[in-house]
Amino acid sequence: MNDEPPKRRLVRPPTRGGEVARTSAVRLKSAKTRTPSSQAWLERQLNDPFVVEAKAKGYRSRAAFKLAEIDDKFRLIGRGSRVVDLGCAPGGWVQVALERGAAGVVGVDLLPVDPLPPAVLLQMDFTDPACGPRLIEALGGPPDVVLSDMAPNTTGHRQTDHLRIIGLIEAAADFAVEVLKPGGGFVAKAFQGGETAGVIRLLKAHFTEVRHVKPKASRAESSEVYLVATGFKGR
């Protein structure tokens, strides 16, 4: 009889996207050049099975699995779809959209993104009034899907940061309502406890279904959730 207590798992294996080989948890030796928070972040990255699988599959970020899971459930991206990706860096969502048969993908981010042909990737501010028309011109017509994984640069002031987050969600939703094809879909990053009631009212007025989704690849300790709206009714 084994009297030892059961060992706790240091990481959770992913529940989608294939099995990941289990390895012993990696612990970094303390370094004078790292802060405790930096040390913890590095250990979490090294022990995150979605990070491991993203590297194995050639995805640019673990966020690719979030979109893949959402699309598995809601079937947003079909062969021949046109997709706009707001806040596309480093390109994981663009990779998933192309993998799933999108005929046209246009992404935009403040940061430069390495090319992912045949996608068109723009480096500019989505809130610039000139950005929306540039995206549609590059796509060659209205999109079937608008994706937004945008997050603002934080200031450290909680109320200011919260208002910036809500502002980006509202801007993405307004853009989707303005440009989507009838029957199209919209996905946007939000946060639990965020004041998104106004955005949800807008989406419910223009889509047949609006849901909150927390993908399994989204870390449990994160307040991150996604708004998923399907069945765009038109303007």
C-alpha positions as CSV (number, residue, x, y, z in Angstrom):
1,M,0.0,0.0,0.0
2,N,1.3,3.4,-1.0
3,D,1.0,5.9,1.9
4,E,2.3,8.8,-0.2
5,P,-0.2,11.6,-1.0
6,P,-1.2,11.9,-4.6
7,K,1.0,14.3,-6.6
8,R,-0.6,17.5,-7.9
9,R,-0.2,18.2,-11.6
10,L,1.9,21.3,-12.2
11,V,0.3,21.9,-15.6
12,R,-3.0,20.9,-17.2
13,P,-2.8,19.0,-20.5
14,P,-4.8,20.6,-23.3
15,T,-8.2,19.1,-24.1
16,R,-8.0,19.8,-27.8
17,G,-5.6,19.9,-30.6
18,G,-4.0,16.6,-30.0
19,E,-2.0,15.1,-27.2
20,V,1.1,16.8,-25.9
21,A,4.0,14.7,-24.6
22,R,4.1,15.1,-20.8
23,T,7.4,16.2,-19.5
24,S,8.7,17.1,-16.0
25,A,7.9,20.6,-14.9
26,V,10.7,23.0,-15.8
27,R,12.0,25.2,-13.0
28,L,14.4,28.1,-13.6
29,K,17.2,28.9,-11.4
30,S,16.8,32.3,-9.8
31,A,18.7,35.0,-11.7
32,K,19.7,38.4,-10.4
33,T,18.6,39.9,-13.7
34,R,15.0,38.7,-13.3
35,T,12.3,40.0,-11.1
36,P,10.1,37.5,-9.3
37,S,7.2,38.2,-11.7
38,S,9.5,37.7,-14.7
39,Q,10.7,34.4,-13.2
40,A,7.2,33.2,-12.6
41,W,6.1,34.2,-16.2
42,L,9.0,32.3,-17.7
43,E,8.3,29.2,-15.7
44,R,4.6,29.4,-16.6
45,Q,5.5,29.7,-20.3
46,L,7.9,26.7,-20.2
47,N,5.3,24.5,-18.4
48,D,2.3,25.6,-20.5
49,P,1.3,22.7,-22.8
50,F,-0.4,25.0,-25.3
51,V,2.9,26.9,-25.7
52,V,4.6,23.6,-26.3
53,E,2.0,22.5,-28.8
54,A,2.0,25.9,-30.6
55,K,5.7,25.5,-31.2
56,A,5.3,22.0,-32.4
57,K,2.6,23.0,-34.9
58,G,4.4,26.1,-36.1
59,Y,1.8,28.5,-34.7
60,R,3.1,31.9,-33.7
61,S,1.3,32.0,-30.4
62,R,-0.8,29.8,-28.1
63,A,-3.7,32.1,-28.9
64,A,-4.2,30.1,-32.2
65,F,-5.9,27.4,-30.1
66,K,-8.4,29.9,-28.7
67,L,-9.7,30.7,-32.2
68,A,-9.5,27.1,-33.3
69,E,-11.7,26.0,-30.4
70,I,-14.2,28.9,-31.1
71,D,-14.4,28.0,-34.8
72,D,-14.8,24.3,-34.0
73,K,-17.9,25.2,-32.0
74,F,-19.5,28.0,-34.2
75,R,-18.2,27.2,-37.7
76,L,-17.4,30.8,-38.5
77,I,-14.6,30.3,-41.1
78,G,-15.6,28.4,-44.2
79,R,-13.8,27.7,-47.4
80,G,-13.7,30.9,-49.4
81,S,-14.5,33.1,-46.4
82,R,-13.2,36.6,-46.1
83,V,-11.7,37.5,-42.7
84,V,-10.6,40.6,-41.0
85,D,-8.3,40.2,-37.9
86,L,-8.1,43.2,-35.7
87,G,-5.0,43.2,-33.4
88,C,-3.5,40.4,-35.4
89,A,0.1,40.3,-34.0
90,P,2.0,38.0,-33.9
91,G,-0.3,36.2,-36.4
92,G,-1.6,33.1,-34.8
93,W,-5.3,33.8,-35.7
94,V,-4.3,34.7,-39.2
95,Q,-2.6,31.2,-39.5
96,V,-5.8,29.5,-38.3
97,A,-8.0,31.4,-40.7
98,L,-5.8,30.5,-43.6
99,E,-5.6,26.8,-42.5
100,R,-9.4,26.6,-42.4
101,G,-9.8,27.7,-46.0
102,A,-10.3,31.5,-45.9
103,A,-9.8,32.9,-49.3
104,G,-8.9,36.4,-48.1
105,V,-7.5,37.4,-44.8
106,V,-6.5,41.0,-43.8
107,G,-5.0,41.8,-40.4
108,V,-4.0,45.0,-38.7
109,D,-1.9,45.8,-35.6
110,L,0.1,48.6,-34.2
111,L,3.1,46.2,-34.1
112,P,4.8,44.9,-37.2
113,V,3.9,41.3,-38.1
114,D,6.1,39.1,-40.2
115,P,4.4,38.2,-43.5
116,L,2.0,35.3,-43.8
117,P,1.1,35.1,-47.5
118,P,-1.4,35.3,-49.0
119,A,-2.8,37.3,-46.0
120,V,-2.4,41.1,-46.2
121,L,-1.1,42.6,-42.9
122,L,-1.2,46.3,-42.2
123,Q,0.7,48.1,-39.5
124,M,-1.5,51.0,-38.4
125,D,-3.9,52.1,-35.6
126,F,-7.3,50.5,-36.0
127,T,-8.9,53.5,-34.3
128,D,-7.6,55.7,-37.2
129,P,-10.6,56.6,-39.3
130,A,-8.6,55.7,-42.4
131,C,-8.0,52.1,-41.2
132,G,-11.5,50.6,-41.8
133,P,-11.6,51.6,-45.5
134,R,-8.0,50.4,-46.0
135,L,-9.0,47.0,-44.6
136,I,-12.0,46.5,-46.8
137,E,-10.1,47.7,-49.9
138,A,-7.3,45.2,-49.1
139,L,-9.8,42.4,-48.6
140,G,-11.6,43.2,-51.9
141,G,-15.1,43.4,-50.4
142,P,-17.1,42.9,-47.2
143,P,-15.9,40.2,-44.8
144,D,-17.7,37.1,-43.6
145,V,-16.0,37.3,-40.3
146,V,-14.5,40.0,-38.1
147,L,-12.1,38.9,-35.4
148,S,-10.7,41.1,-32.6
149,D,-8.1,40.0,-30.1
150,M,-7.2,43.6,-29.5
151,A,-6.0,44.8,-26.1
152,P,-4.8,48.3,-25.2
153,N,-1.5,49.4,-23.9
154,T,-2.0,49.6,-20.1
155,T,-1.2,52.7,-18.1
156,G,-1.4,51.1,-14.6
157,H,-4.5,53.2,-13.8
158,R,-7.3,50.7,-13.5
159,Q,-10.2,52.9,-14.5
160,T,-8.3,54.4,-17.5
161,D,-7.2,50.9,-18.7
162,H,-10.8,49.6,-18.3
163,L,-12.2,52.4,-20.4
164,R,-9.6,51.7,-23.1
165,I,-10.6,48.0,-23.2
166,I,-14.3,48.9,-23.5
167,G,-13.5,51.4,-26.2
168,L,-11.7,48.9,-28.3
169,I,-14.5,46.3,-28.0
170,E,-17.1,49.0,-29.0
171,A,-15.0,50.1,-31.9
172,A,-14.6,46.5,-33.2
173,A,-18.3,45.8,-32.8
174,D,-19.3,49.1,-34.6
175,F,-16.9,48.1,-37.4
176,A,-18.4,44.6,-37.7
177,V,-21.9,45.9,-37.9
178,E,-20.9,48.4,-40.5
179,V,-19.0,46.0,-42.9
180,L,-20.1,42.4,-42.4
181,K,-22.0,40.3,-44.9
182,P,-25.4,39.1,-43.9
183,G,-25.0,35.8,-42.0
184,G,-21.5,36.8,-40.9
185,G,-19.9,36.4,-37.5
186,F,-17.9,38.4,-35.0
187,V,-15.5,37.5,-32.2
188,A,-14.0,39.9,-29.7
189,K,-11.9,39.6,-26.6
190,A,-13.6,40.9,-23.5
191,F,-13.1,40.5,-19.8
192,Q,-15.2,39.1,-17.0
193,G,-16.7,41.9,-15.0
194,G,-16.2,44.4,-17.8
195,E,-19.0,46.9,-18.6
196,T,-20.0,45.4,-22.0
197,A,-23.7,45.7,-21.6
198,G,-23.9,48.4,-24.3
199,V,-21.9,46.3,-26.7
200,I,-24.0,43.2,-26.1
201,R,-27.2,45.2,-26.7
202,L,-25.7,46.4,-30.0
203,L,-24.8,42.8,-31.0
204,K,-28.1,41.3,-30.0
205,A,-29.9,43.9,-32.2
206,H,-27.8,42.8,-35.2
207,F,-27.0,39.1,-34.7
208,T,-29.3,36.1,-34.1
209,E,-27.1,34.8,-31.3
210,V,-24.6,36.3,-28.9
211,R,-22.6,34.2,-26.5
212,H,-19.8,34.5,-23.9
213,V,-17.1,31.8,-24.4
214,K,-13.9,31.0,-22.4
215,P,-11.7,28.7,-24.6
216,K,-9.8,26.0,-22.8
217,A,-6.6,27.6,-24.1
218,S,-7.4,30.7,-22.1
219,R,-5.6,30.5,-18.8
220,A,-8.0,29.7,-15.9
221,E,-6.6,32.6,-13.8
222,S,-7.2,35.1,-16.5
223,S,-10.5,37.1,-16.6
224,E,-10.4,36.9,-20.4
225,V,-13.5,35.8,-22.2
226,Y,-14.7,36.2,-25.8
227,L,-17.9,37.6,-27.2
228,V,-19.1,35.5,-30.1
229,A,-21.9,36.8,-32.3
230,T,-23.3,34.7,-35.2
231,G,-26.0,35.2,-37.9
232,F,-25.5,38.9,-38.8
233,K,-28.9,40.2,-39.8
234,G,-27.6,43.1,-41.9
235,R,-27.8,46.8,-41.3
